[in-house]
Amino acid sequence: MISSDVVVVGGGPAGIAAAIAAALQGLQVTVLDSRTPPIDKPCGEGLLPEAVAALHTLGVELNSSVAFPFCGIRFCDENSSATARVTRGQAFGVRRTTLHGLLVERAQQLGVAFAWETRIARLNADSVQTIAGPSADPGTSTIRYNWLIGADGQNSMVRSRAGMGATRYRRSRFGFRRHYRVGPWTDVVEVHWGRRCQMFVTPTAPDEVCIALISNDSHMRIADALKQFPEIAEKLRGAACVAREGGAITALGRARRVVRENVVLVGDASCAIDGVAGQGLSLAFQEALALGEALGRGDLSLYERAHREITQPAMRMTQLLLLMDRSAWIRRKTLRLFASQPALYSKMMAVHTGAAPADSLCLTDLASLSLRVLAA
């Protein structure tokens, strides 16, 4: 029997960020995960300024030696293009495995204990029984805790066993990612809109780009989708693939509750944001900071309120983007409007990237946007 102030189930970026935030409050933290590092997950690999700022607060510094800076976000289709520049803070493209390594290193500096290749056998109100090592020769142990953090993804075991209910998913789609050995041809993240899919181009190194695809079709792969985006296909002609294509499910949904007694959820376990928004990690890191403060004060209700404030604007923006995905007519009208009204697009992206407060885009702005789309 061992003890830890905080046990985190899930050693991905959200879980390690929560562990760092708790350790910064002087708490003893143990992270459990059935996998071994570096932990990877297919994603667009772009970190917006809010994510970079949150990492800085956690003590994780991004710079050009480990990541590639980008200066904005471009939305485009076959007819229209609109670009919004990052006006506050820094944004980076960074390999998911590189980011994971930086987070693990920072957590270890703060004394966080890691138990890799460790599964949960039983979850009690104040302890967790674990099974570690290969299944043929397992070792078991029990860890007592004051707080348990579930950072174990969309299908969270912690959420289920703690009786916190299933996440209410509104929509699920399919994401795929490949890296190509080619110099970035742009200083922004490009989001190319096609037929019920989006393709993201993120520079991740001076000689590498990340190509990510989000689609409603589980059978569509990047090679298939490139037929819709001949401009990207031409840029990639002859470029070597650095690694095999990986896939994951991306969804929009929210847990019915994020706190129950001494159990709390962070990251996708608490609120999943469709990858089209590019905010999954940003939200997770902001949630981690809020949770660390709540743990330091011994009051999880503070986190419950902060979680709503952090996630609600992103949920609204994601719903708007998914509406553009569902309707080609709305997508074409909206992108045409953004191209003709760059100030409006920049304002929306400023809110989206955290450069402007959420309330700066009021209901009047959204109503005006709707009317302009219809008239475009």
Contacts in CASP RR format, 6 or more apart in sequence:
PFRMAT RR
TARGET T0000
AUTHOR 0000-0000-0000
METHOD contacts of the structure
MODEL  1
MISSDVVVVGGGPAGIAAAIAAALQGLQVTVLDSRTPPIDKPCGEGLLPE
AVAALHTLGVELNSSVAFPFCGIRFCDENSSATARVTRGQAFGVRRTTLH
GLLVERAQQLGVAFAWETRIARLNADSVQTIAGPSADPGTSTIRYNWLIG
ADGQNSMVRSRAGMGATRYRRSRFGFRRHYRVGPWTDVVEVHWGRRCQMF
VTPTAPDEVCIALISNDSHMRIADALKQFPEIAEKLRGAACVAREGGAIT
ALGRARRVVRENVVLVGDASCAIDGVAGQGLSLAFQEALALGEALGRGDL
SLYERAHREITQPAMRMTQLLLLMDRSAWIRRKTLRLFASQPALYSKMMA
VHTGAAPADSLCLTDLASLSLRVLAA
1 127 0 8 1.000
1 141 0 8 1.000
1 142 0 8 1.000
1 143 0 8 1.000
1 144 0 8 1.000
2 141 0 8 1.000
2 142 0 8 1.000
2 143 0 8 1.000
2 144 0 8 1.000
3 28 0 8 1.000
3 143 0 8 1.000
3 144 0 8 1.000
3 145 0 8 1.000
4 28 0 8 1.000
4 29 0 8 1.000
4 30 0 8 1.000
4 113 0 8 1.000
4 143 0 8 1.000
4 144 0 8 1.000
4 145 0 8 1.000
5 22 0 8 1.000
5 27 0 8 1.000
5 28 0 8 1.000
5 29 0 8 1.000
5 145 0 8 1.000
5 146 0 8 1.000
5 147 0 8 1.000
6 19 0 8 1.000
6 22 0 8 1.000
6 27 0 8 1.000
6 28 0 8 1.000
6 29 0 8 1.000
6 30 0 8 1.000
6 145 0 8 1.000
6 146 0 8 1.000
6 147 0 8 1.000
6 148 0 8 1.000
6 149 0 8 1.000
6 295 0 8 1.000
7 29 0 8 1.000
7 30 0 8 1.000
7 31 0 8 1.000
7 32 0 8 1.000
7 128 0 8 1.000
7 143 0 8 1.000
7 145 0 8 1.000
7 147 0 8 1.000
7 148 0 8 1.000
7 149 0 8 1.000
8 15 0 8 1.000
8 16 0 8 1.000
8 18 0 8 1.000
8 19 0 8 1.000
8 22 0 8 1.000
8 29 0 8 1.000
8 30 0 8 1.000
8 31 0 8 1.000
8 32 0 8 1.000
8 149 0 8 1.000
8 150 0 8 1.000
8 151 0 8 1.000
9 32 0 8 1.000
9 33 0 8 1.000
9 120 0 8 1.000
9 128 0 8 1.000
9 148 0 8 1.000
9 149 0 8 1.000
9 150 0 8 1.000
9 151 0 8 1.000
9 152 0 8 1.000
9 157 0 8 1.000
9 158 0 8 1.000
10 31 0 8 1.000
10 32 0 8 1.000
10 33 0 8 1.000
10 150 0 8 1.000
10 151 0 8 1.000
10 152 0 8 1.000
10 153 0 8 1.000
11 31 0 8 1.000
11 32 0 8 1.000
11 33 0 8 1.000
11 35 0 8 1.000
11 39 0 8 1.000
11 114 0 8 1.000
11 151 0 8 1.000
12 33 0 8 1.000
12 39 0 8 1.000
12 41 0 8 1.000
12 100 0 8 1.000
12 103 0 8 1.000
12 151 0 8 1.000
13 96 0 8 1.000
13 99 0 8 1.000
13 100 0 8 1.000
13 103 0 8 1.000
13 281 0 8 1.000
13 284 0 8 1.000
13 285 0 8 1.000
14 151 0 8 1.000
14 153 0 8 1.000
14 266 0 8 1.000
14 267 0 8 1.000
14 268 0 8 1.000
14 269 0 8 1.000
14 281 0 8 1.000
14 284 0 8 1.000
14 285 0 8 1.000
14 287 0 8 1.000
14 288 0 8 1.000
15 31 0 8 1.000
15 149 0 8 1.000
15 150 0 8 1.000
15 151 0 8 1.000
15 266 0 8 1.000
15 267 0 8 1.000
15 284 0 8 1.000
15 288 0 8 1.000
16 31 0 8 1.000
16 100 0 8 1.000
16 103 0 8 1.000
16 104 0 8 1.000
16 107 0 8 1.000
16 112 0 8 1.000
17 54 0 8 1.000
17 55 0 8 1.000
17 58 0 8 1.000
17 103 0 8 1.000
17 266 0 8 1.000
17 284 0 8 1.000
17 285 0 8 1.000
17 288 0 8 1.000
18 149 0 8 1.000
18 151 0 8 1.000
18 266 0 8 1.000
18 287 0 8 1.000
18 288 0 8 1.000
18 291 0 8 1.000
18 292 0 8 1.000
19 29 0 8 1.000
19 31 0 8 1.000
19 107 0 8 1.000
19 112 0 8 1.000
19 149 0 8 1.000
20 58 0 8 1.000
20 59 0 8 1.000
20 60 0 8 1.000
20 103 0 8 1.000
20 106 0 8 1.000
20 107 0 8 1.000
20 110 0 8 1.000
20 112 0 8 1.000
20 288 0 8 1.000
21 58 0 8 1.000
21 288 0 8 1.000
21 289 0 8 1.000
21 291 0 8 1.000
21 292 0 8 1.000
21 293 0 8 1.000
21 295 0 8 1.000
22 29 0 8 1.000
22 147 0 8 1.000
22 149 0 8 1.000
22 291 0 8 1.000
22 292 0 8 1.000
22 295 0 8 1.000
22 296 0 8 1.000
23 29 0 8 1.000
23 107 0 8 1.000
23 110 0 8 1.000
23 111 0 8 1.000
23 112 0 8 1.000
24 58 0 8 1.000
24 110 0 8 1.000
24 292 0 8 1.000
25 292 0 8 1.000
25 293 0 8 1.000
25 295 0 8 1.000
25 296 0 8 1.000
26 296 0 8 1.000
27 295 0 8 1.000
27 296 0 8 1.000
28 113 0 8 1.000
29 107 0 8 1.000
29 111 0 8 1.000
29 112 0 8 1.000
29 113 0 8 1.000
30 112 0 8 1.000
30 113 0 8 1.000
30 114 0 8 1.000
30 115 0 8 1.000
30 143 0 8 1.000
30 145 0 8 1.000
31 107 0 8 1.000
31 112 0 8 1.000
31 113 0 8 1.000
31 114 0 8 1.000
31 115 0 8 1.000
32 115 0 8 1.000
32 118 0 8 1.000
32 120 0 8 1.000
32 128 0 8 1.000
32 130 0 8 1.000
33 39 0 8 1.000
33 114 0 8 1.000
33 115 0 8 1.000
33 116 0 8 1.000
33 117 0 8 1.000
33 118 0 8 1.000
34 117 0 8 1.000
34 118 0 8 1.000
34 119 0 8 1.000
35 116 0 8 1.000
35 117 0 8 1.000
36 116 0 8 1.000
36 117 0 8 1.000
37 100 0 8 1.000
37 101 0 8 1.000
37 104 0 8 1.000
37 116 0 8 1.000
38 97 0 8 1.000
38 98 0 8 1.000
38 100 0 8 1.000
38 101 0 8 1.000
38 104 0 8 1.000
39 97 0 8 1.000
39 100 0 8 1.000
40 96 0 8 1.000
40 97 0 8 1.000
40 100 0 8 1.000
41 96 0 8 1.000
41 248 0 8 1.000
42 96 0 8 1.000
42 175 0 8 1.000
42 176 0 8 1.000
42 177 0 8 1.000
42 212 0 8 1.000
42 246 0 8 1.000
42 247 0 8 1.000
42 248 0 8 1.000
43 96 0 8 1.000
43 177 0 8 1.000
43 212 0 8 1.000
43 248 0 8 1.000
43 275 0 8 1.000
43 281 0 8 1.000
44 177 0 8 1.000
44 200 0 8 1.000
44 202 0 8 1.000
44 210 0 8 1.000
44 212 0 8 1.000
44 275 0 8 1.000
44 278 0 8 1.000
45 93 0 8 1.000
45 94 0 8 1.000
45 95 0 8 1.000
45 96 0 8 1.000
45 177 0 8 1.000
45 202 0 8 1.000
45 204 0 8 1.000
45 210 0 8 1.000
45 212 0 8 1.000
46 70 0 8 1.000
46 91 0 8 1.000
46 92 0 8 1.000
46 93 0 8 1.000
46 94 0 8 1.000
46 189 0 8 1.000
46 202 0 8 1.000
46 210 0 8 1.000
46 278 0 8 1.000
47 55 0 8 1.000
47 62 0 8 1.000
47 67 0 8 1.000
47 91 0 8 1.000
47 92 0 8 1.000
47 93 0 8 1.000
47 94 0 8 1.000
47 99 0 8 1.000
47 281 0 8 1.000
47 282 0 8 1.000
48 91 0 8 1.000
48 278 0 8 1.000
48 279 0 8 1.000
48 282 0 8 1.000
48 352 0 8 1.000
48 353 0 8 1.000
48 354 0 8 1.000
49 86 0 8 1.000
49 88 0 8 1.000
49 89 0 8 1.000
49 90 0 8 1.000
49 91 0 8 1.000
49 353 0 8 1.000
49 354 0 8 1.000
49 355 0 8 1.000
50 279 0 8 1.000
50 282 0 8 1.000
50 285 0 8 1.000
50 286 0 8 1.000
50 353 0 8 1.000
50 354 0 8 1.000
51 281 0 8 1.000
51 282 0 8 1.000
51 285 0 8 1.000
52 62 0 8 1.000
52 89 0 8 1.000
52 90 0 8 1.000
52 91 0 8 1.000
52 92 0 8 1.000
53 89 0 8 1.000
54 282 0 8 1.000
54 285 0 8 1.000
54 286 0 8 1.000
54 288 0 8 1.000
54 289 0 8 1.000
55 61 0 8 1.000
55 62 0 8 1.000
55 285 0 8 1.000
57 289 0 8 1.000
58 106 0 8 1.000
58 285 0 8 1.000
58 288 0 8 1.000
58 289 0 8 1.000
59 106 0 8 1.000
60 102 0 8 1.000
60 103 0 8 1.000
60 106 0 8 1.000
62 90 0 8 1.000
62 92 0 8 1.000
62 94 0 8 1.000
62 102 0 8 1.000
66 94 0 8 1.000
66 98 0 8 1.000
66 102 0 8 1.000
67 92 0 8 1.000
67 93 0 8 1.000
67 94 0 8 1.000
67 98 0 8 1.000
67 204 0 8 1.000
68 92 0 8 1.000
68 93 0 8 1.000
68 94 0 8 1.000
68 184 0 8 1.000
68 203 0 8 1.000
68 204 0 8 1.000
68 205 0 8 1.000
68 206 0 8 1.000
68 208 0 8 1.000
69 90 0 8 1.000
69 91 0 8 1.000
69 92 0 8 1.000
69 93 0 8 1.000
70 86 0 8 1.000
70 91 0 8 1.000
70 92 0 8 1.000
70 93 0 8 1.000
70 187 0 8 1.000
70 188 0 8 1.000
70 189 0 8 1.000
70 202 0 8 1.000
70 203 0 8 1.000
71 85 0 8 1.000
71 86 0 8 1.000
71 91 0 8 1.000
71 187 0 8 1.000
71 188 0 8 1.000
72 83 0 8 1.000
72 84 0 8 1.000
72 85 0 8 1.000
72 86 0 8 1.000
72 91 0 8 1.000
72 187 0 8 1.000
72 188 0 8 1.000
72 189 0 8 1.000
72 349 0 8 1.000
73 83 0 8 1.000
73 84 0 8 1.000
73 188 0 8 1.000
73 189 0 8 1.000
73 191 0 8 1.000
73 349 0 8 1.000
73 352 0 8 1.000
73 353 0 8 1.000
74 81 0 8 1.000
74 82 0 8 1.000
74 83 0 8 1.000
74 84 0 8 1.000
74 186 0 8 1.000
74 188 0 8 1.000
74 189 0 8 1.000
74 190 0 8 1.000
74 191 0 8 1.000
75 81 0 8 1.000
75 82 0 8 1.000
75 191 0 8 1.000
75 193 0 8 1.000
75 335 0 8 1.000
75 338 0 8 1.000
75 345 0 8 1.000
76 82 0 8 1.000
76 190 0 8 1.000
76 191 0 8 1.000
76 192 0 8 1.000
76 193 0 8 1.000
76 335 0 8 1.000
77 192 0 8 1.000
77 193 0 8 1.000
77 194 0 8 1.000
77 331 0 8 1.000
77 332 0 8 1.000
77 335 0 8 1.000
78 194 0 8 1.000
79 332 0 8 1.000
79 335 0 8 1.000
79 336 0 8 1.000
80 332 0 8 1.000
80 335 0 8 1.000
80 336 0 8 1.000
80 338 0 8 1.000
80 339 0 8 1.000
81 335 0 8 1.000
81 339 0 8 1.000
82 335 0 8 1.000
82 338 0 8 1.000
82 339 0 8 1.000
82 342 0 8 1.000
82 345 0 8 1.000
83 188 0 8 1.000
83 342 0 8 1.000
83 345 0 8 1.000
84 342 0 8 1.000
84 345 0 8 1.000
84 346 0 8 1.000
84 348 0 8 1.000
84 349 0 8 1.000
84 350 0 8 1.000
85 188 0 8 1.000
85 346 0 8 1.000
86 353 0 8 1.000
86 355 0 8 1.000
87 346 0 8 1.000
87 350 0 8 1.000
87 355 0 8 1.000
88 350 0 8 1.000
88 354 0 8 1.000
88 355 0 8 1.000
89 355 0 8 1.000
91 189 0 8 1.000
91 353 0 8 1.000
93 189 0 8 1.000
93 202 0 8 1.000
93 203 0 8 1.000
93 204 0 8 1.000
93 210 0 8 1.000
94 204 0 8 1.000
95 179 0 8 1.000
95 204 0 8 1.000
95 205 0 8 1.000
95 210 0 8 1.000
99 281 0 8 1.000
104 114 0 8 1.000
107 114 0 8 1.000
108 114 0 8 1.000
115 130 0 8 1.000
115 132 0 8 1.000
117 132 0 8 1.000
117 133 0 8 1.000
117 134 0 8 1.000
118 130 0 8 1.000
118 131 0 8 1.000
118 132 0 8 1.000
118 133 0 8 1.000
119 130 0 8 1.000
119 131 0 8 1.000
119 132 0 8 1.000
120 128 0 8 1.000
120 129 0 8 1.000
120 130 0 8 1.000
120 131 0 8 1.000
120 157 0 8 1.000
120 161 0 8 1.000
121 129 0 8 1.000
121 130 0 8 1.000
121 131 0 8 1.000
121 140 0 8 1.000
122 128 0 8 1.000
122 129 0 8 1.000
123 129 0 8 1.000
123 148 0 8 1.000
123 158 0 8 1.000
123 161 0 8 1.000
123 162 0 8 1.000
125 261 0 8 1.000
125 262 0 8 1.000
126 144 0 8 1.000
126 145 0 8 1.000
126 146 0 8 1.000
126 262 0 8 1.000
127 142 0 8 1.000
127 143 0 8 1.000
127 144 0 8 1.000
127 145 0 8 1.000
128 142 0 8 1.000
128 143 0 8 1.000
128 145 0 8 1.000
128 148 0 8 1.000
129 140 0 8 1.000
129 141 0 8 1.000
129 142 0 8 1.000
130 140 0 8 1.000
130 141 0 8 1.000
130 142 0 8 1.000
130 143 0 8 1.000
131 138 0 8 1.000
131 139 0 8 1.000
131 140 0 8 1.000
132 138 0 8 1.000
132 139 0 8 1.000
132 140 0 8 1.000
132 141 0 8 1.000
133 139 0 8 1.000
145 262 0 8 1.000
146 262 0 8 1.000
147 262 0 8 1.000
147 263 0 8 1.000
147 264 0 8 1.000
147 295 0 8 1.000
147 300 0 8 1.000
148 158 0 8 1.000
148 162 0 8 1.000
148 262 0 8 1.000
148 263 0 8 1.000
148 264 0 8 1.000
149 158 0 8 1.000
149 263 0 8 1.000
149 264 0 8 1.000
149 265 0 8 1.000
149 266 0 8 1.000
149 291 0 8 1.000
150 156 0 8 1.000
150 158 0 8 1.000
150 159 0 8 1.000
150 263 0 8 1.000
150 264 0 8 1.000
150 265 0 8 1.000
150 266 0 8 1.000
150 269 0 8 1.000
151 265 0 8 1.000
151 266 0 8 1.000
151 267 0 8 1.000
151 269 0 8 1.000
152 158 0 8 1.000
152 269 0 8 1.000
153 267 0 8 1.000
153 268 0 8 1.000
153 269 0 8 1.000
153 272 0 8 1.000
154 167 0 8 1.000
154 249 0 8 1.000
154 251 0 8 1.000
154 268 0 8 1.000
154 269 0 8 1.000
154 272 0 8 1.000
156 167 0 8 1.000
156 255 0 8 1.000
156 265 0 8 1.000
156 268 0 8 1.000
156 269 0 8 1.000
158 263 0 8 1.000
158 265 0 8 1.000
158 269 0 8 1.000
159 165 0 8 1.000
159 166 0 8 1.000
159 167 0 8 1.000
159 255 0 8 1.000
159 265 0 8 1.000
159 269 0 8 1.000
160 166 0 8 1.000
162 260 0 8 1.000
162 263 0 8 1.000
163 260 0 8 1.000
164 255 0 8 1.000
164 256 0 8 1.000
164 257 0 8 1.000
164 258 0 8 1.000
164 260 0 8 1.000
164 263 0 8 1.000
164 265 0 8 1.000
165 255 0 8 1.000
165 256 0 8 1.000
165 257 0 8 1.000
166 256 0 8 1.000
167 253 0 8 1.000
167 254 0 8 1.000
167 255 0 8 1.000
167 256 0 8 1.000
167 272 0 8 1.000
168 253 0 8 1.000
168 254 0 8 1.000
168 255 0 8 1.000
168 256 0 8 1.000
169 251 0 8 1.000
169 252 0 8 1.000
169 253 0 8 1.000
169 272 0 8 1.000
170 251 0 8 1.000
170 252 0 8 1.000
170 253 0 8 1.000
171 251 0 8 1.000
171 252 0 8 1.000
171 274 0 8 1.000
171 322 0 8 1.000
172 249 0 8 1.000
172 250 0 8 1.000
172 251 0 8 1.000
173 214 0 8 1.000
173 215 0 8 1.000
173 216 0 8 1.000
173 249 0 8 1.000
173 250 0 8 1.000
173 251 0 8 1.000
173 274 0 8 1.000
174 214 0 8 1.000
174 215 0 8 1.000
174 216 0 8 1.000
174 217 0 8 1.000
174 218 0 8 1.000
174 220 0 8 1.000
174 247 0 8 1.000
174 248 0 8 1.000
174 249 0 8 1.000
174 250 0 8 1.000
175 212 0 8 1.000
175 213 0 8 1.000
175 214 0 8 1.000
175 215 0 8 1.000
175 247 0 8 1.000
175 248 0 8 1.000
175 249 0 8 1.000
175 250 0 8 1.000
175 275 0 8 1.000
176 212 0 8 1.000
176 213 0 8 1.000
176 215 0 8 1.000
176 221 0 8 1.000
176 222 0 8 1.000
176 245 0 8 1.000
176 246 0 8 1.000
176 247 0 8 1.000
177 210 0 8 1.000
177 211 0 8 1.000
177 212 0 8 1.000
177 213 0 8 1.000
177 222 0 8 1.000
177 245 0 8 1.000
177 246 0 8 1.000
177 247 0 8 1.000
178 210 0 8 1.000
178 211 0 8 1.000
178 222 0 8 1.000
178 241 0 8 1.000
178 242 0 8 1.000
178 243 0 8 1.000
178 244 0 8 1.000
178 245 0 8 1.000
178 246 0 8 1.000
179 204 0 8 1.000
179 208 0 8 1.000
179 209 0 8 1.000
179 210 0 8 1.000
179 211 0 8 1.000
179 241 0 8 1.000
179 242 0 8 1.000
179 243 0 8 1.000
180 208 0 8 1.000
180 209 0 8 1.000
180 211 0 8 1.000
180 236 0 8 1.000
180 239 0 8 1.000
180 240 0 8 1.000
180 241 0 8 1.000
180 242 0 8 1.000
181 207 0 8 1.000
181 208 0 8 1.000
181 239 0 8 1.000
181 240 0 8 1.000
181 241 0 8 1.000
181 242 0 8 1.000
182 207 0 8 1.000
182 208 0 8 1.000
182 209 0 8 1.000
182 235 0 8 1.000
182 236 0 8 1.000
182 239 0 8 1.000
183 203 0 8 1.000
183 206 0 8 1.000
183 207 0 8 1.000
183 208 0 8 1.000
183 209 0 8 1.000
184 203 0 8 1.000
184 206 0 8 1.000
184 208 0 8 1.000
184 209 0 8 1.000
185 209 0 8 1.000
185 235 0 8 1.000
186 201 0 8 1.000
186 203 0 8 1.000
187 203 0 8 1.000
189 200 0 8 1.000
189 201 0 8 1.000
189 202 0 8 1.000
189 203 0 8 1.000
190 200 0 8 1.000
190 201 0 8 1.000
191 198 0 8 1.000
191 199 0 8 1.000
191 200 0 8 1.000
191 276 0 8 1.000
192 198 0 8 1.000
192 199 0 8 1.000
192 200 0 8 1.000
192 201 0 8 1.000
192 229 0 8 1.000
192 231 0 8 1.000
192 232 0 8 1.000
193 324 0 8 1.000
193 325 0 8 1.000
193 331 0 8 1.000
193 335 0 8 1.000
194 228 0 8 1.000
194 229 0 8 1.000
194 331 0 8 1.000
195 228 0 8 1.000
195 328 0 8 1.000
196 215 0 8 1.000
196 216 0 8 1.000
196 217 0 8 1.000
196 325 0 8 1.000
196 326 0 8 1.000
197 213 0 8 1.000
197 214 0 8 1.000
197 215 0 8 1.000
197 216 0 8 1.000
197 217 0 8 1.000
197 220 0 8 1.000
197 225 0 8 1.000
197 228 0 8 1.000
197 325 0 8 1.000
198 213 0 8 1.000
198 214 0 8 1.000
198 276 0 8 1.000
198 325 0 8 1.000
199 211 0 8 1.000
199 212 0 8 1.000
199 213 0 8 1.000
199 222 0 8 1.000
199 225 0 8 1.000
199 226 0 8 1.000
199 228 0 8 1.000
199 229 0 8 1.000
199 232 0 8 1.000
200 210 0 8 1.000
200 211 0 8 1.000
200 212 0 8 1.000
200 213 0 8 1.000
200 214 0 8 1.000
201 209 0 8 1.000
201 210 0 8 1.000
201 211 0 8 1.000
201 232 0 8 1.000
202 209 0 8 1.000
202 210 0 8 1.000
202 212 0 8 1.000
203 209 0 8 1.000
203 210 0 8 1.000
204 210 0 8 1.000
208 242 0 8 1.000
211 222 0 8 1.000
211 232 0 8 1.000
211 236 0 8 1.000
213 220 0 8 1.000
213 221 0 8 1.000
213 222 0 8 1.000
213 225 0 8 1.000
214 250 0 8 1.000
214 274 0 8 1.000
214 275 0 8 1.000
214 276 0 8 1.000
215 225 0 8 1.000
216 325 0 8 1.000
221 245 0 8 1.000
222 245 0 8 1.000
226 232 0 8 1.000
226 233 0 8 1.000
226 236 0 8 1.000
227 233 0 8 1.000
250 272 0 8 1.000
250 274 0 8 1.000
250 275 0 8 1.000
250 276 0 8 1.000
251 272 0 8 1.000
251 274 0 8 1.000
252 272 0 8 1.000
252 273 0 8 1.000
252 274 0 8 1.000
252 315 0 8 1.000
252 318 0 8 1.000
252 319 0 8 1.000
252 322 0 8 1.000
253 271 0 8 1.000
253 272 0 8 1.000
253 273 0 8 1.000
253 315 0 8 1.000
254 270 0 8 1.000
254 271 0 8 1.000
254 272 0 8 1.000
254 311 0 8 1.000
254 315 0 8 1.000
255 265 0 8 1.000
255 269 0 8 1.000
255 270 0 8 1.000
255 271 0 8 1.000
258 264 0 8 1.000
258 265 0 8 1.000
258 266 0 8 1.000
258 270 0 8 1.000
258 271 0 8 1.000
258 303 0 8 1.000
258 304 0 8 1.000
258 307 0 8 1.000
259 265 0 8 1.000
259 300 0 8 1.000
259 301 0 8 1.000
259 303 0 8 1.000
259 304 0 8 1.000
262 300 0 8 1.000
264 291 0 8 1.000
264 300 0 8 1.000
264 303 0 8 1.000
266 284 0 8 1.000
266 287 0 8 1.000
266 288 0 8 1.000
266 291 0 8 1.000
267 280 0 8 1.000
267 283 0 8 1.000
267 284 0 8 1.000
267 287 0 8 1.000
268 280 0 8 1.000
268 284 0 8 1.000
270 287 0 8 1.000
270 307 0 8 1.000
270 311 0 8 1.000
271 283 0 8 1.000
271 307 0 8 1.000
271 311 0 8 1.000
271 315 0 8 1.000
273 279 0 8 1.000
273 280 0 8 1.000
273 283 0 8 1.000
273 311 0 8 1.000
273 314 0 8 1.000
273 315 0 8 1.000
273 318 0 8 1.000
274 318 0 8 1.000
274 321 0 8 1.000
274 322 0 8 1.000
275 318 0 8 1.000
276 318 0 8 1.000
276 321 0 8 1.000
276 322 0 8 1.000
276 325 0 8 1.000
277 314 0 8 1.000
277 317 0 8 1.000
277 318 0 8 1.000
277 321 0 8 1.000
277 352 0 8 1.000
279 314 0 8 1.000
279 317 0 8 1.000
279 318 0 8 1.000
279 352 0 8 1.000
280 314 0 8 1.000
283 310 0 8 1.000
283 311 0 8 1.000
283 314 0 8 1.000
286 310 0 8 1.000
287 303 0 8 1.000
287 306 0 8 1.000
287 307 0 8 1.000
287 310 0 8 1.000
287 311 0 8 1.000
290 302 0 8 1.000
290 303 0 8 1.000
290 306 0 8 1.000
290 307 0 8 1.000
290 310 0 8 1.000
291 303 0 8 1.000
292 303 0 8 1.000
293 302 0 8 1.000
293 303 0 8 1.000
293 306 0 8 1.000
294 300 0 8 1.000
294 301 0 8 1.000
294 302 0 8 1.000
294 303 0 8 1.000
294 306 0 8 1.000
295 303 0 8 1.000
312 358 0 8 1.000
313 351 0 8 1.000
313 358 0 8 1.000
317 348 0 8 1.000
317 351 0 8 1.000
317 352 0 8 1.000
323 330 0 8 1.000
324 330 0 8 1.000
324 331 0 8 1.000
324 334 0 8 1.000
324 335 0 8 1.000
325 331 0 8 1.000
330 373 0 8 1.000
333 373 0 8 1.000
333 374 0 8 1.000
333 376 0 8 1.000
334 373 0 8 1.000
334 376 0 8 1.000
336 376 0 8 1.000
337 344 0 8 1.000
337 369 0 8 1.000
337 372 0 8 1.000
337 373 0 8 1.000
337 376 0 8 1.000
338 344 0 8 1.000
338 345 0 8 1.000
339 345 0 8 1.000
340 376 0 8 1.000
341 372 0 8 1.000
344 365 0 8 1.000
344 369 0 8 1.000
344 372 0 8 1.000
347 356 0 8 1.000
347 360 0 8 1.000
347 361 0 8 1.000
347 365 0 8 1.000
348 361 0 8 1.000
349 355 0 8 1.000
350 356 0 8 1.000
350 360 0 8 1.000
351 357 0 8 1.000
351 358 0 8 1.000
351 360 0 8 1.000
351 361 0 8 1.000
END
